[in-house]
Amino acid sequence: MATLAGEVIKLQFGAVVEATDGEAGSITHLVIQPGQRTVTHIGVRLPGGTRVAVPLQRVLDATADQISVNLTREAMLQTMPPLPTDQIVLANNTRVTASGRTGSLTHISLTVSNAKFHTIGYKMGMNSAFVADARWITDIADDGSVTVQPPQGTEPRPYRADADVLLDAQTALFNYPRLRLDLRAVQLRVIDGEIWMTGNVSSTLNQRVMAELLESVKGLYSIHNALVADTDLAVTVARALSQDPRTHGQPIGVYPLLGKVFLRGRAHDTSIAQAATEVVSRISGHKEVVNQLAILPSATFIPVLAPVTGDEDIIPGGD
């Protein structure tokens, strides 16, 4: 599969399919392998009514509103095969039976790493929409119809639009003043009542507070907190510098600012300064390295610096 934008993507019937050179059509079908519960192709209706099957490997990102593929519109028309007739194909009229009631499929979300079902969405009647964990699927019939049975004591989860949940999540965080500066480095992604928080924040406290603020958002069932705190990043960078033989014992100060790592202090020669940049570049969670090290062969200590936070806070990379 292509390098996708999140841990989970959403394939919603009717969503716009965006090619590399503009809008190409809309998603109408999903081709699946029922035994593995994976999606292999998305069915796209092109202008004029032609339907083609685009391999999932061509998908770059997919949300409730739009699916991006790394194909031109012409390539989709000329090189993509038609929808298969010998495989199970799902559509928005696919029957879903859940807890004794019958409805129709609206979408499927997939785990990016293996293309397996993550959740399915379905509607019962005109106004009742639900989302079910893929583990609750007990059967996918040859005609594509899906049977869902939640565990005993578990109620079906009402579905709330991703955009509405996202807006409420953004509002909850923005209304907490101490977080507003950090929010510029935070990305939120909502799919089927789950939210993924990625990016950088200034402290582990803010990392924890953000998750706590989201617990009361309506329609949000799960929070994935992958935020990287500057305080943790500073420790990780300092430890890496101390463990690398090229930078061990060097008077290097580490000062992250929302994932942007400033290196300040002294290096004995330019090769050590370059090595420090290389060490930080390999560390997950940083956004950029700003190497402000001065070259001084006789340096043995870090001078008192004014770091990016404005406080005198020295985190050495040596012993």
Backbone bond lengths (Angstrom), bond angles and torsions (degrees), N, CA, C in turn:
res aa  C-N    CA-C-N  psi(-1)  N-CA   C-N-CA  omega(-1)  CA-C   N-CA-C  phi
1 M - - - 1.465 - - 1.523 109.34 -
2 A 1.303 117.40 149.98 1.453 121.50 178.16 1.523 110.52 -63.54
3 T 1.337 115.66 165.97 1.457 119.76 176.02 1.517 108.34 -71.74
4 L 1.321 116.14 108.95 1.460 121.10 -172.42 1.516 111.35 -96.31
5 A 1.335 115.05 166.46 1.454 120.43 -170.90 1.515 114.25 -81.63
6 G 1.297 120.22 -13.92 1.453 120.47 -177.08 1.511 112.46 -150.52
7 E 1.326 116.33 178.17 1.459 120.82 177.27 1.523 111.53 -72.32
8 V 1.338 115.77 -28.58 1.458 121.96 -178.25 1.522 108.38 -133.18
9 I 1.327 116.17 139.20 1.461 120.72 174.24 1.524 109.14 -119.58
10 K 1.314 115.64 159.73 1.462 120.80 -174.98 1.521 110.15 -121.33
11 L 1.322 115.97 125.49 1.453 121.81 178.36 1.522 108.30 -109.60
12 Q 1.324 115.49 99.85 1.466 121.19 -174.95 1.516 109.95 -108.92
13 F 1.317 115.57 130.29 1.456 119.99 179.32 1.528 109.74 -61.75
14 G 1.321 114.48 132.88 1.459 119.93 -179.20 1.508 113.91 94.82
15 A 1.335 118.17 -12.11 1.459 120.30 179.59 1.523 110.42 -64.73
16 V 1.317 116.30 146.88 1.461 122.08 178.97 1.525 109.38 -69.03
17 V 1.327 116.65 136.66 1.463 122.08 174.28 1.528 107.57 -101.67
18 E 1.324 115.40 119.58 1.461 121.79 -176.08 1.524 109.28 -105.09
19 A 1.332 116.46 116.68 1.461 121.55 175.10 1.529 109.15 -83.43
20 T 1.326 116.34 176.68 1.465 118.97 -178.89 1.519 112.36 -67.73
21 D 1.331 117.13 -17.69 1.464 120.01 -179.54 1.524 112.62 -118.33
22 G 1.339 117.02 22.14 1.457 119.23 174.72 1.519 113.34 129.01
23 E 1.316 115.08 -178.81 1.461 120.74 -177.33 1.524 110.83 -64.01
24 A 1.357 114.65 132.47 1.458 119.15 -173.77 1.515 113.46 -114.39
25 G 1.315 118.51 -15.11 1.457 120.27 -177.49 1.510 110.58 153.23
26 S 1.336 116.89 -147.51 1.463 121.04 -179.55 1.520 109.74 -144.17
27 I 1.329 115.87 156.78 1.459 120.62 -179.27 1.527 109.42 -83.99
28 T 1.328 115.36 130.30 1.460 120.42 -177.53 1.529 113.14 -121.68
29 H 1.319 117.50 -24.53 1.456 121.43 -175.21 1.524 110.89 -143.42
30 L 1.329 115.14 161.59 1.456 122.70 171.37 1.522 107.99 -130.93
31 V 1.317 116.16 128.18 1.464 121.44 176.59 1.522 107.35 -94.37
32 I 1.334 117.15 127.58 1.459 119.67 -172.72 1.523 111.75 -128.00
33 Q 1.334 113.55 160.43 1.457 122.44 167.27 1.528 106.08 -107.04
34 P 1.329 117.97 101.20 1.468 120.64 -170.73 1.517 114.32 -63.02
35 G 1.331 117.57 -36.61 1.457 118.97 -179.15 1.513 112.51 -64.14
36 Q 1.327 115.54 -36.06 1.462 120.23 178.96 1.525 112.65 -93.51
37 R 1.336 115.01 -12.82 1.473 121.25 -177.02 1.520 111.36 54.52
38 T 1.325 112.78 52.07 1.457 120.73 177.35 1.518 109.26 -125.02
39 V 1.341 115.49 156.46 1.458 121.90 174.51 1.520 108.02 -100.26
40 T 1.321 116.96 132.30 1.466 120.83 179.24 1.525 112.52 -104.58
41 H 1.342 117.51 -33.38 1.463 121.76 -177.89 1.525 109.65 -143.28
42 I 1.315 115.48 154.67 1.457 120.62 168.72 1.529 107.84 -108.74
43 G 1.321 115.80 136.92 1.459 120.84 177.25 1.515 109.63 -88.96
44 V 1.318 116.75 125.80 1.465 122.03 -175.91 1.528 109.37 -119.52
45 R 1.321 115.15 129.34 1.469 120.73 173.59 1.520 107.91 -91.99
46 L 1.337 115.83 116.44 1.454 121.94 -179.08 1.529 110.00 -89.22
47 P 1.325 117.79 162.96 1.471 119.49 175.07 1.526 110.61 -54.86
48 G 1.313 116.33 134.58 1.453 120.68 -176.50 1.514 112.80 98.44
49 G 1.334 116.66 -11.04 1.452 120.07 175.08 1.510 115.97 100.13
50 T 1.343 119.18 -7.11 1.462 121.09 179.09 1.531 109.90 -65.54
51 R 1.328 116.31 136.07 1.459 121.41 178.12 1.526 109.30 -113.91
52 V 1.319 115.83 130.86 1.463 120.86 179.50 1.517 109.43 -127.97
53 A 1.341 115.30 160.49 1.460 121.93 178.25 1.525 108.59 -107.14
54 V 1.327 116.11 115.10 1.464 121.72 -178.96 1.524 108.94 -99.84
55 P 1.336 119.07 123.19 1.469 120.46 179.94 1.524 111.24 -57.87
56 L 1.314 115.95 142.90 1.455 119.62 -179.74 1.529 111.29 -58.69
57 Q 1.325 116.96 -28.09 1.458 120.56 179.04 1.526 112.95 -60.59
58 R 1.317 115.76 -18.26 1.470 120.12 179.65 1.526 113.02 -86.54
59 V 1.324 116.83 -6.95 1.464 120.40 -177.55 1.533 109.85 -82.12
60 L 1.321 116.62 130.10 1.458 122.61 178.54 1.520 112.30 -96.15
61 D 1.319 116.30 -37.40 1.463 121.62 177.55 1.512 107.78 -162.68
62 A 1.335 115.28 156.39 1.459 119.28 -179.07 1.513 109.62 -153.56
63 T 1.330 116.07 126.14 1.455 123.40 176.00 1.520 108.34 -129.33
64 A 1.325 116.07 -174.61 1.463 120.04 -178.63 1.524 112.26 -62.01
65 D 1.317 116.87 -27.83 1.460 120.20 -173.64 1.520 114.50 -100.74
66 Q 1.331 117.30 -29.73 1.460 118.95 -169.91 1.526 111.81 -150.52
67 I 1.321 115.70 143.81 1.453 123.01 174.86 1.525 107.68 -121.88
68 S 1.323 116.94 124.20 1.461 121.63 -179.45 1.521 109.90 -102.17
69 V 1.323 116.86 133.57 1.467 121.58 178.99 1.518 109.50 -126.42
70 N 1.341 115.67 151.15 1.467 119.26 179.39 1.527 110.98 -93.38
71 L 1.330 113.88 60.93 1.454 123.73 176.04 1.521 108.44 -139.82
72 T 1.322 116.27 149.75 1.460 119.28 170.08 1.525 108.73 -81.42
73 R 1.309 116.08 164.70 1.467 120.10 178.16 1.529 110.86 -63.24
74 E 1.323 116.11 -38.48 1.464 119.57 179.78 1.525 110.85 -66.27
75 A 1.329 116.62 -40.19 1.464 120.08 179.61 1.523 111.14 -65.43
76 M 1.325 116.67 -36.74 1.457 119.09 177.33 1.521 110.89 -62.49
77 L 1.316 116.00 -41.28 1.461 120.22 -178.20 1.525 112.11 -72.25
78 Q 1.335 116.81 -39.50 1.459 120.51 -171.59 1.526 114.47 -91.07
79 T 1.326 118.28 -28.98 1.473 119.65 -171.00 1.521 114.73 -115.97
80 M 1.314 118.64 -14.97 1.456 119.30 -177.98 1.528 110.41 -84.13
81 P 1.341 118.45 138.79 1.466 121.67 -178.27 1.525 111.49 -73.79
82 P 1.321 116.91 162.20 1.478 119.87 175.02 1.515 110.05 -72.16
83 L 1.331 116.05 165.68 1.461 119.97 176.59 1.529 109.86 -59.00
84 P 1.324 117.98 134.73 1.462 119.83 -179.11 1.525 111.59 -71.46
85 T 1.308 115.43 153.43 1.464 120.92 177.92 1.523 111.75 -107.59
86 D 1.330 116.85 -5.88 1.463 120.40 -176.60 1.522 112.79 -109.63
87 Q 1.338 117.47 14.61 1.457 121.73 178.38 1.522 109.59 -128.64
88 I 1.313 115.88 164.76 1.464 119.65 179.12 1.526 109.15 -77.46
89 V 1.305 114.72 127.48 1.460 121.52 -178.40 1.525 108.60 -122.66
90 L 1.325 116.03 129.82 1.459 121.81 178.35 1.519 109.94 -101.21
91 A 1.318 116.50 151.08 1.459 121.96 178.09 1.521 108.46 -148.74
92 N 1.341 115.80 -177.71 1.462 118.07 -177.08 1.515 113.40 -74.38
93 N 1.337 117.34 -5.72 1.470 120.09 173.75 1.532 111.66 -103.20
94 T 1.330 116.82 9.20 1.459 120.46 176.65 1.526 109.65 -64.29
95 R 1.317 116.51 130.27 1.461 120.53 -177.12 1.527 111.14 -76.59
96 V 1.320 114.93 134.21 1.465 122.29 175.01 1.524 107.83 -120.91
97 T 1.321 116.18 124.89 1.463 121.67 175.27 1.523 108.03 -108.96
98 A 1.309 115.77 121.65 1.468 120.81 -177.06 1.515 109.60 -136.03
99 S 1.313 116.40 122.55 1.466 122.09 177.66 1.528 111.94 52.05
100 G 1.330 116.09 39.48 1.459 120.55 176.58 1.515 115.02 84.94
101 R 1.317 118.46 -4.60 1.458 121.80 177.93 1.520 109.69 -107.47
102 T 1.333 115.93 155.86 1.463 120.60 -177.43 1.519 110.30 -118.20
103 G 1.320 114.88 135.29 1.452 121.45 177.90 1.516 110.17 -144.94
104 S 1.337 116.69 -157.33 1.462 120.72 -178.05 1.522 110.50 -133.93
105 L 1.314 114.87 152.60 1.465 122.55 -176.59 1.522 110.68 -73.57
106 T 1.324 117.08 140.98 1.470 121.07 176.05 1.517 112.14 -114.66
107 H 1.325 117.16 -34.10 1.466 119.73 -178.18 1.521 110.28 -168.00
108 I 1.312 114.95 168.03 1.464 122.46 171.13 1.523 107.24 -134.57
109 S 1.319 116.63 137.53 1.463 119.53 170.68 1.521 108.04 -106.91
110 L 1.338 115.34 148.01 1.452 122.13 -174.57 1.516 111.21 -121.93
111 T 1.323 115.72 147.68 1.456 120.97 168.76 1.521 107.88 -79.24
112 V 1.310 116.91 124.69 1.460 121.51 -172.23 1.525 112.20 -61.07
113 S 1.312 117.85 -39.65 1.458 121.04 -171.80 1.519 113.67 -64.56
114 N 1.341 117.72 -27.38 1.464 119.16 -176.35 1.531 114.53 -135.33
115 A 1.337 117.26 2.92 1.475 123.36 178.54 1.527 113.02 63.71
116 K 1.324 118.03 15.80 1.460 121.00 179.35 1.529 110.96 -83.52
117 F 1.354 115.32 153.86 1.459 120.64 176.35 1.532 109.32 -54.48
118 H 1.311 115.38 136.33 1.464 121.26 173.94 1.526 109.88 -108.24
119 T 1.317 115.97 -51.58 1.466 122.18 173.02 1.525 107.99 -142.52
120 I 1.337 115.97 163.09 1.462 120.27 170.04 1.521 107.65 -128.09
121 G 1.321 115.21 147.54 1.452 120.94 175.98 1.518 110.07 -111.85
122 Y 1.303 116.55 143.85 1.463 120.50 179.38 1.520 109.44 -150.62
123 K 1.317 115.67 158.87 1.457 119.85 178.43 1.521 109.73 -121.87
124 M 1.322 114.55 145.65 1.460 122.93 176.17 1.521 107.35 -117.99
125 G 1.308 117.28 111.86 1.449 119.06 -176.08 1.516 110.48 75.92
126 M 1.322 115.81 -160.83 1.457 120.81 -174.20 1.519 113.35 -81.11
127 N 1.339 117.44 -36.09 1.461 119.56 -168.22 1.518 115.29 -122.39
128 S 1.327 118.80 0.54 1.464 120.74 -177.21 1.520 109.72 -104.40
129 A 1.325 116.36 113.83 1.458 122.01 179.50 1.523 109.47 -118.50
130 F 1.334 115.01 144.41 1.459 120.32 -176.71 1.525 109.82 -137.90
131 V 1.321 114.72 161.74 1.453 121.00 174.04 1.519 107.54 -130.37
132 A 1.333 116.31 138.04 1.455 121.31 -176.95 1.521 109.91 -127.22
133 D 1.310 115.54 141.43 1.457 121.32 173.44 1.527 108.56 -63.25
134 A 1.319 116.68 138.41 1.462 120.29 -178.92 1.523 111.92 -60.15
135 R 1.317 117.51 -24.60 1.469 120.37 178.62 1.526 111.51 -67.40
136 W 1.317 117.30 -15.58 1.456 121.06 179.74 1.528 112.37 -84.39
137 I 1.333 117.62 -6.78 1.469 120.60 178.89 1.524 108.26 -73.63
138 T 1.317 115.82 122.60 1.468 119.90 179.60 1.513 112.98 -100.94
139 D 1.354 116.49 -18.28 1.463 117.80 -178.69 1.524 110.35 -162.27
140 I 1.345 115.50 142.67 1.462 122.59 168.21 1.525 105.99 -125.25
141 A 1.317 117.09 110.23 1.465 122.10 -174.15 1.524 111.26 -75.96
142 D 1.307 115.81 169.43 1.458 120.98 -179.48 1.523 112.49 -61.79
143 D 1.343 116.92 -27.67 1.463 119.66 178.12 1.522 111.84 -86.36
144 G 1.345 116.89 4.01 1.458 121.55 177.99 1.508 114.82 92.49
145 S 1.317 118.84 -11.08 1.462 120.35 -178.67 1.527 110.03 -63.24
146 V 1.326 114.22 144.40 1.461 121.51 -171.63 1.518 109.83 -116.93
147 T 1.323 116.20 135.99 1.458 121.53 175.04 1.520 108.85 -112.79
148 V 1.331 115.31 129.55 1.467 122.07 -177.83 1.519 108.75 -121.10
149 Q 1.317 116.77 132.26 1.456 121.02 176.68 1.530 109.02 -134.95
150 P 1.346 117.37 101.75 1.468 119.61 177.27 1.529 110.49 -61.64
151 P 1.320 117.53 152.19 1.463 120.14 176.71 1.527 110.97 -57.75
152 Q 1.314 116.55 152.67 1.456 120.99 -179.73 1.525 110.23 -56.42
153 G 1.321 114.84 131.74 1.460 119.85 -179.50 1.508 114.08 88.03
154 T 1.352 116.84 -2.66 1.463 121.19 -179.98 1.521 109.78 -103.74
155 E 1.297 116.24 126.87 1.452 120.94 178.91 1.529 110.36 -88.59
156 P 1.350 117.63 147.22 1.469 119.51 173.59 1.527 110.23 -56.44
157 R 1.319 116.37 142.35 1.460 120.43 -177.98 1.523 110.60 -88.63
158 P 1.332 118.85 116.88 1.466 119.66 175.68 1.528 109.85 -59.49
159 Y 1.320 115.26 140.37 1.467 120.53 -179.06 1.512 110.50 -93.90
160 R 1.321 115.78 132.87 1.461 122.27 173.48 1.516 107.61 -120.72
161 A 1.311 117.28 138.45 1.462 121.60 -174.46 1.523 111.38 -54.23
162 D 1.332 115.75 138.16 1.463 121.01 -179.12 1.529 111.68 -55.47
163 A 1.329 116.23 -41.89 1.469 120.02 -177.15 1.522 111.20 -63.41
164 D 1.330 117.42 -36.98 1.467 120.72 179.84 1.528 110.73 -69.78
165 V 1.325 116.42 -42.20 1.466 119.95 178.46 1.526 109.83 -64.47
166 L 1.325 116.52 -42.68 1.467 120.68 -179.98 1.521 111.17 -61.32
167 L 1.320 117.14 -44.27 1.466 120.80 -179.73 1.523 110.54 -61.06
168 D 1.319 117.36 -44.19 1.467 120.48 178.93 1.524 111.29 -65.03
169 A 1.333 117.01 -36.62 1.462 120.56 178.14 1.528 110.35 -65.98
170 Q 1.318 116.88 -44.77 1.464 120.57 178.74 1.528 111.23 -62.04
171 T 1.324 115.58 -40.38 1.470 119.85 179.89 1.519 111.12 -66.15
172 A 1.322 116.97 -42.16 1.464 120.58 179.74 1.517 111.50 -60.56
173 L 1.314 117.12 -39.42 1.460 120.37 -179.98 1.529 111.15 -74.42
174 F 1.327 117.18 -42.34 1.458 119.92 -178.01 1.519 111.70 -66.36
175 N 1.318 117.41 -31.52 1.465 120.65 -178.39 1.520 113.00 -74.52
176 Y 1.306 117.85 -1.94 1.460 122.02 175.19 1.528 106.34 -103.76
177 P 1.339 118.65 100.72 1.466 122.00 -166.93 1.526 115.31 -53.89
178 R 1.321 118.48 -38.25 1.469 119.21 -173.83 1.531 112.46 -66.88
179 L 1.337 117.16 -12.26 1.461 119.96 -177.63 1.523 113.36 -95.61
180 R 1.307 117.68 -8.14 1.464 119.30 -168.50 1.526 113.03 -63.68
181 L 1.313 118.15 -36.74 1.464 119.55 178.26 1.526 110.80 -68.23
182 D 1.312 116.41 -38.43 1.464 119.90 -179.30 1.519 112.73 -68.37
183 L 1.324 117.69 -29.22 1.467 121.17 -173.12 1.524 112.79 -61.90
184 R 1.324 117.93 -22.94 1.470 119.71 179.78 1.526 111.91 -65.98
185 A 1.336 117.21 -18.01 1.466 120.85 -178.68 1.527 112.21 -110.14
186 V 1.341 116.91 12.61 1.460 121.59 -175.79 1.529 109.69 -113.10
187 Q 1.332 115.74 136.72 1.461 121.14 175.79 1.534 108.55 -115.82
188 L 1.329 115.92 135.44 1.462 122.30 178.51 1.525 108.95 -117.11
189 R 1.307 115.45 138.71 1.465 121.06 177.51 1.523 107.97 -137.44
190 V 1.322 117.23 127.14 1.466 122.38 -177.46 1.515 109.67 -118.39
191 I 1.319 115.98 130.15 1.459 122.13 173.29 1.526 108.15 -142.42
192 D 1.317 116.17 120.56 1.465 123.13 172.94 1.531 113.80 51.97
193 G 1.321 116.42 47.42 1.457 119.87 176.11 1.513 114.88 80.28
194 E 1.322 117.78 7.83 1.460 121.94 174.64 1.517 108.64 -115.48
195 I 1.330 116.01 144.18 1.456 119.95 178.08 1.517 109.05 -125.00
196 W 1.321 114.37 137.49 1.463 121.77 175.44 1.518 107.89 -111.49
197 M 1.325 116.55 123.84 1.461 122.18 176.03 1.519 108.06 -106.86
198 T 1.330 116.30 119.97 1.451 121.27 177.64 1.519 109.19 -129.77
199 G 1.325 116.27 163.61 1.449 120.75 -179.08 1.507 111.05 116.67
200 N 1.321 116.01 -154.77 1.465 121.79 -172.82 1.514 111.42 -130.86
201 V 1.319 115.09 143.75 1.466 122.62 174.60 1.518 108.59 -131.48
202 S 1.325 116.07 166.72 1.454 119.84 -172.73 1.520 114.18 -77.38
203 S 1.331 117.76 -24.55 1.465 119.08 -174.50 1.520 111.38 -152.32
204 T 1.313 115.47 161.14 1.467 119.94 175.10 1.526 110.71 -66.17
205 L 1.332 117.02 -28.40 1.461 120.18 176.37 1.518 110.44 -62.39
206 N 1.327 117.53 -48.57 1.464 120.43 178.85 1.521 111.36 -64.51
207 Q 1.308 117.36 -35.03 1.457 121.29 176.20 1.527 110.63 -59.35
208 R 1.315 116.32 -43.50 1.465 121.62 -179.12 1.525 111.05 -73.34
209 V 1.327 117.42 -40.61 1.463 121.36 -178.42 1.526 110.73 -62.80
210 M 1.328 116.93 -40.12 1.466 119.71 179.75 1.527 111.34 -59.04
211 A 1.313 116.12 -44.72 1.462 119.52 179.65 1.521 110.91 -64.56
212 E 1.313 117.20 -40.13 1.463 120.53 -179.42 1.525 111.47 -65.40
213 L 1.325 117.41 -38.14 1.459 120.96 -179.76 1.523 112.11 -65.56
214 L 1.325 117.01 -28.30 1.455 120.37 -176.77 1.523 112.70 -82.95
215 E 1.317 117.70 -12.00 1.462 120.52 -175.83 1.529 113.14 -62.69
216 S 1.330 117.15 -24.37 1.464 120.22 -177.42 1.530 113.27 -96.45
217 V 1.318 118.33 3.08 1.470 120.71 -178.74 1.530 109.53 -70.99
218 K 1.306 115.96 127.80 1.465 121.51 -178.67 1.521 110.97 -63.36
219 G 1.322 115.46 133.63 1.455 120.59 177.19 1.506 114.59 82.82
220 L 1.339 117.18 5.25 1.455 121.26 179.33 1.526 108.70 -103.10
221 Y 1.335 115.54 120.88 1.464 120.12 -173.76 1.522 112.96 -109.32
222 S 1.324 117.39 -20.18 1.457 119.59 -175.61 1.519 109.87 -149.31
223 I 1.330 116.26 140.30 1.463 122.56 -178.86 1.526 108.46 -122.46
224 H 1.326 116.10 123.26 1.465 121.91 176.36 1.529 107.52 -107.75
225 N 1.299 115.67 106.76 1.463 121.16 -174.58 1.523 109.90 -99.71
226 A 1.335 115.68 97.88 1.466 120.85 178.76 1.520 111.04 -110.24
227 L 1.329 116.67 23.69 1.454 120.82 178.49 1.522 110.60 -67.25
228 V 1.320 115.78 144.31 1.469 121.51 177.61 1.529 108.02 -108.49
229 A 1.326 116.50 120.87 1.464 121.79 -179.35 1.528 109.96 -85.30
230 D 1.338 115.85 139.54 1.464 119.86 177.79 1.522 111.79 -57.03
231 T 1.329 116.64 -36.43 1.464 119.44 -179.20 1.529 110.87 -62.89
232 D 1.324 116.39 -41.39 1.467 119.60 177.35 1.527 111.06 -70.79
233 L 1.326 115.88 -39.41 1.454 120.14 -179.52 1.524 111.00 -62.67
234 A 1.329 117.07 -39.93 1.470 120.77 179.25 1.519 110.96 -60.89
235 V 1.320 116.63 -43.66 1.464 120.74 179.34 1.526 110.67 -64.27
236 T 1.337 116.24 -43.48 1.466 120.63 -179.24 1.521 111.11 -62.90
237 V 1.333 116.96 -44.24 1.461 120.94 179.59 1.522 110.87 -65.44
238 A 1.339 116.81 -45.72 1.466 120.40 -179.55 1.525 111.02 -59.81
239 R 1.330 115.63 -41.67 1.472 119.21 179.63 1.529 110.44 -65.13
240 A 1.337 116.62 -42.51 1.464 119.67 179.91 1.524 111.51 -63.36
241 L 1.319 117.21 -39.49 1.470 120.46 178.24 1.531 111.30 -65.60
242 S 1.320 115.75 -37.73 1.472 119.07 -179.20 1.524 111.76 -72.03
243 Q 1.356 117.06 -26.58 1.461 120.31 -177.43 1.519 113.29 -88.83
244 D 1.319 117.35 -18.37 1.462 119.66 178.33 1.528 108.89 -81.24
245 P 1.335 119.11 127.19 1.474 120.60 -176.28 1.525 113.63 -61.85
246 R 1.322 117.17 -22.78 1.465 119.17 -179.40 1.518 112.44 -76.09
247 T 1.321 116.80 -28.52 1.469 120.30 -176.29 1.527 113.28 -115.23
248 H 1.315 117.05 -2.53 1.467 121.17 -179.43 1.525 110.50 -58.02
249 G 1.324 116.42 129.71 1.459 121.59 176.70 1.513 114.67 80.07
250 Q 1.327 117.81 -1.19 1.463 120.18 -179.40 1.531 110.14 -76.63
251 P 1.339 117.20 143.48 1.477 120.72 179.88 1.527 111.56 -77.92
252 I 1.336 115.14 75.82 1.464 121.39 -176.49 1.518 109.12 -115.80
253 G 1.321 116.60 128.14 1.458 122.03 175.80 1.518 110.65 -98.60
254 V 1.324 116.92 143.44 1.469 122.70 -176.38 1.522 108.70 -116.98
255 Y 1.353 116.13 124.57 1.460 120.53 -175.31 1.531 110.39 -137.26
256 P 1.329 118.88 90.25 1.471 120.45 178.24 1.526 111.81 -78.08
257 L 1.309 115.35 147.67 1.462 122.22 172.47 1.518 107.85 -136.27
258 L 1.350 116.13 98.88 1.463 122.67 -178.01 1.527 111.30 50.00
259 G 1.319 115.14 48.61 1.451 121.59 175.81 1.510 115.67 89.18
260 K 1.316 117.33 -12.24 1.463 121.42 176.28 1.524 107.76 -89.80
261 V 1.331 117.33 114.24 1.465 121.78 -171.06 1.524 109.87 -97.24
262 F 1.329 115.36 117.45 1.458 122.00 175.48 1.528 108.54 -95.40
263 L 1.314 116.27 130.34 1.462 122.17 173.49 1.516 108.02 -107.35
264 R 1.329 116.27 121.49 1.466 121.82 -177.23 1.523 109.46 -133.59
265 G 1.300 114.31 152.81 1.454 119.59 -179.31 1.511 109.72 128.51
266 R 1.350 116.88 -137.99 1.455 121.59 -173.95 1.522 110.49 -131.19
267 A 1.317 116.37 146.14 1.460 122.99 169.98 1.517 107.87 -127.67
268 H 1.325 116.38 146.44 1.462 119.77 -175.62 1.514 112.54 -71.68
269 D 1.345 117.93 -27.91 1.473 120.83 176.14 1.521 109.17 -157.57
270 T 1.322 116.09 172.33 1.467 120.33 -174.84 1.526 112.13 -66.01
271 S 1.330 118.85 -31.37 1.458 120.21 -179.78 1.529 110.98 -64.75
272 I 1.325 116.60 -34.97 1.464 120.19 177.52 1.524 110.23 -68.71
273 A 1.327 116.90 -41.38 1.466 120.25 177.79 1.526 110.53 -61.01
274 Q 1.334 116.03 -42.64 1.458 119.62 178.13 1.529 111.54 -64.97
275 A 1.338 115.41 -38.89 1.464 119.55 178.84 1.525 110.78 -63.32
276 A 1.332 117.20 -37.75 1.464 120.45 179.23 1.520 110.70 -61.11
277 T 1.335 116.41 -42.37 1.466 119.81 177.31 1.523 110.65 -62.67
278 E 1.323 117.60 -41.80 1.460 121.46 179.48 1.530 111.40 -62.33
279 V 1.316 116.70 -41.44 1.464 120.60 -179.42 1.519 110.26 -61.87
280 V 1.318 117.07 -47.29 1.462 120.58 -178.16 1.529 110.79 -66.63
281 S 1.318 117.03 -35.90 1.463 120.97 -177.47 1.518 112.59 -62.14
282 R 1.326 117.45 -23.62 1.461 120.99 -179.37 1.529 113.10 -86.23
283 I 1.322 117.23 -5.05 1.458 120.73 -174.31 1.525 110.83 -89.55
284 S 1.305 115.48 126.67 1.458 121.08 179.20 1.527 110.71 -68.85
285 G 1.323 115.58 139.97 1.463 120.19 175.56 1.512 114.04 103.47
286 H 1.329 117.94 -12.04 1.460 118.87 177.36 1.524 109.47 -91.84
287 K 1.326 116.71 154.69 1.458 120.62 -179.68 1.525 112.47 -104.00
288 E 1.317 115.70 -34.43 1.460 120.17 -173.70 1.524 108.44 -159.93
289 V 1.325 116.23 151.42 1.462 121.53 175.35 1.523 108.19 -114.31
290 V 1.317 116.67 126.39 1.464 121.98 175.22 1.528 106.59 -114.78
291 N 1.318 116.27 104.19 1.460 121.84 -175.82 1.520 109.38 -91.43
292 Q 1.325 115.82 107.30 1.466 122.08 -179.88 1.531 110.99 -112.65
293 L 1.320 115.73 25.24 1.459 119.87 -179.05 1.527 110.79 -70.50
294 A 1.331 115.29 137.24 1.458 121.69 173.12 1.533 108.82 -92.34
295 I 1.297 116.99 146.84 1.459 121.42 -179.89 1.526 108.72 -92.89
296 L 1.338 115.98 117.45 1.467 121.51 -179.85 1.527 107.95 -146.85
297 P 1.336 117.84 102.98 1.478 120.95 -173.99 1.517 114.59 -56.80
298 S 1.321 117.40 -28.87 1.468 119.33 -175.04 1.524 113.70 -96.90
299 A 1.332 118.32 6.62 1.464 121.04 -175.71 1.523 111.18 -64.69
300 T 1.329 116.02 134.52 1.467 121.18 178.53 1.514 112.85 -128.33
301 F 1.337 118.34 -3.16 1.455 120.29 -179.04 1.521 109.50 -148.81
302 I 1.339 114.80 162.66 1.463 121.35 175.18 1.520 108.40 -91.15
303 P 1.324 119.30 122.86 1.455 119.21 175.14 1.516 110.70 -66.71
304 V 1.321 116.52 159.79 1.460 119.41 176.25 1.520 108.00 -66.45
305 L 1.329 115.62 119.09 1.454 121.07 -174.87 1.521 111.01 -109.71
306 A 1.291 116.04 156.97 1.469 120.87 171.66 1.520 106.77 -100.59
307 P 1.314 118.49 95.01 1.460 120.65 -175.73 1.517 112.15 -70.75
308 V 1.320 115.91 178.05 1.458 120.95 -175.02 1.512 112.68 -64.41
309 T 1.336 117.55 -19.09 1.462 119.64 179.16 1.517 112.07 -80.51
310 G 1.351 116.64 -14.85 1.456 120.25 -176.75 1.511 113.38 90.87
311 D 1.330 117.88 -3.71 1.458 121.80 -179.77 1.527 109.96 -106.14
312 E 1.310 116.75 157.19 1.451 121.04 175.45 1.523 107.95 -85.79
313 D 1.303 114.93 91.75 1.452 120.45 -173.75 1.515 107.64 -133.40
314 I 1.322 117.59 103.68 1.454 121.57 -174.18 1.520 110.06 -104.85
315 I 1.340 115.51 123.91 1.467 120.90 176.53 1.517 106.80 -119.87
316 P 1.325 118.29 97.47 1.469 120.92 -173.90 1.506 112.90 -71.20
317 G 1.325 115.12 154.25 1.447 120.31 175.67 1.502 112.82 -98.75
318 G 1.317 118.58 5.31 1.449 121.53 -179.20 1.505 111.59 -107.13
319 D 1.325 116.33 -146.86 1.482 120.66 -176.87 1.521 110.67 -66.95
